[in-house]
Amino acid sequence: MVAEKTLNSLLVELFKDIMEIEEKKLITEEFRDITYNDMHVIEAIGLEDSKKMSQIAKLMSVTMGTLTKAVDSLCDKGYVERKRSRRDKRVVLVRLTERGVKAYHHHETFHKEMISHILEEIDEEESKVLITTLSRLVDYFREKY
């Protein structure tokens, strides 16, 4: 029973802290015109060539309407460019602008620092246990919800 309460408390605190800290760390003076959610749309678009809106919506588990609204805002702010496919005019492609790439790297740096800190504090065996445990947690959420 103590383990259950401790795990519950740690998970609740971890999820809350990650969201709060990431938002504070990501939305700096340079990127004050975008939101925490915008930063995750930028991450989903990624650095590769243009992606289909439908791919991004699926990746983020959001509706096309929700994604369209976010991409409209990011286009207006200069982080994203949108165009129609030459092969199929129904397909909308998006890609990051130079400003969007800069925001992407800013977000990536936050995650790299977090992971580096964790890995500095644990040995290889603990790392394997952590990966296995977190993988099981991810599997649970995907299967259950």
N, C-alpha and C positions, 0 to 999 in steps of 0.2 A: 504494500500500500504506500509506503514511503517513496519507493522508486516511481510509482505512477504519479504521485503528487509532484515530485521533483521534476520528472520529465515534462509533465504538463506545464508547470510553472516556467521551466527553461524554454520550452517551445513557444509559449505565448510571448514571453519576454523577447526571445530572439526574433520572431516575426515582426513584432512591433518595433524593436530597435533597428532592425535592418531597414525597414521602410522609412522611419523617421530620419535616421542618420544618412541614408543614401540620398534622400530628398534634400537635406541640408547641405550635403557635400556636393551634389550635382548641380544644384541651381545656384551658381555663383554670379558675381557681377557680370561676367562675360556672357553668361547664359540665362540672364534674369527674365528674358522674354518667353521662355518655354517652361513647361511644367514637368513634373516627375513622369507623368504618363507620356508626354511628348518624347522624353529621353528614351523611353522604352520602345516607342515607335521607331525612332532613329536606330536603335540597336537592332530591331527586327528587320529593318530595311537592309542594314549591313553595308559592307564596303564593296561587295561584288558589283557586277553590272546591274542594270535595272532589274527590279523584281515586279512580278504581277501583284496588283492589289489583292487579288484573291489568295495568293500565297501568303502574304503578310497577315491578312485577316485570319487565316487558318492557323498560322504559327502563333498568333497572339490570342487565339480563341475569342475573337470579337466579331461582331457583325460587319458587313461591308459598310453599312451606314455609319457606324461608330468610327471605323477606320477612315472613311471618306472625310468626316468632319475633322479628325485629327490631322490628316494629310493636307486638307485645305488650309488649316491654320499654319502648319509647318511650311507650306508653299508661300503663304503670305509673308512669313517671317524670314524666308530665304534659306531654309535648311534643306528643303526637298524640291525636286523638279518632277513634274508629272508629264507624261506624253502618251499618246495612243500608239499601239503596235502598228507597224506598217503592214504586217501580214494579216492581222485581224483587228479591225477598227473597234471591236467591242472590248478588247483587252486594254486595260490601262496599266502602264508601267511607271514605276517611281524609282528614283535614285537620289542619293544624297548629293547636295552641292558641296562646294569646298567648306562652307560654314557647317554643314551637316556632318562632314567627315571630322572636322575639328571637335564637334560636340560628341561624336561617336568615340573618339580617342579619349576625351575627357572622362566619359562614362567607363570605358574600358580600364583606364588607369585606376579608378576607384576599386573595381573588382580585382584587378591584379594585386593591388596593395593589400586588400583584405585576405586574399588567398595566400599571398606570400607570408603574411603575419601568422596565419594559422599553421602553415607548414613549417615555419621556423620553430614553432613551439612544440611540435610533436615529432616522434620518430616514425620510421617507415611502417612499422606494425600498427601503430595508432592511426596512421594515415589510411591504411587499408581498412581498418575497422570503421573509421569515420565514413569513408566512401561507401562501404557496404551498408551501413546504417542509414545514411542519407538516401541512398538508392532505394532502400526498402520504403522509406517515407514517401519518396516521390512516386514509387509504384503504388502504394496505398492510395494516395490522393488521385492518381490517374484511374485506378480501378474503381474506386468508391464514388468519385465525383466527376 
